[in-house]
Amino acid sequence: MRYLGSVLSAIVALGFALPASANARTALDSVPAEYTPIDNTVLREPVSMSSYRFEINEETGRARVVVEYTYPDQLIYGPNDDTRGPRSSFVQIPGLTYDAAAGAIVYTSNGARNVCATVEIHGGVFGRHIKVRNTGACTVRAVAGDHSEDDGWSIHHYCSLDTYLEVR
């Protein structure tokens, strides 16, 4: 029993001595939390993130994150909505690059290198095709945010949908 107690104490002490691996979180974009389809006759609708993906530029070795947004009645109003819904976010962040030799989109931060997506390039009769697959090591999360902006005279409050790249 005494032996078991000292083993447990050693494990707990070792656990506290090891650094915890925290997720890296990088802000991508903030978009309005509500969207008004077509014109002002339709009520404002809440915006949510529908999907995200990684894109590459082979020539420059750059990579970016693309976040798509939607609203509840987009299927109804979408075809007649001149603005085509909430704008997408196209974001390049420091540390996110395309490594052509490894065939991967890599996020490097604080000496750690994480593979966010794999890249396959196929050539064929119909031209080149690029397939990017997320690895799950890098995800995009959207959270509702309350913000304030001071214009020098008064403070304006507004709500937004803030997106973040989270790396394990």
Sequence and secondary structure as in RCSB ss.txt:
>XXXX:A:sequence
MRYLGSVLSAIVALGFALPASANARTALDSVPAEYTPIDNTVLREPVSMSSYRFEINEETGRARVVVEYTYPDQL
IYGPNDDTRGPRSSFVQIPGLTYDAAAGAIVYTSNGARNVCATVEIHGGVFGRHIKVRNTGACTVRAVAGDHSED
DGWSIHHYCSLDTYLEVR
>XXXX:A:secstr
 HHHHHHHHHHHHHHHHS     EEEEEEEEESEE  SSTTS  EE EEEEEEEEEETTTTEEEEEEEEE TTHH
HHGGG TT SS  EEE  TTEEEETTTTEEEEEETTEEEEEEEEEEE  TT  EEEEEE SSEEEEEEEEEEEEE
 SS EEEEEEEEEEEEE 
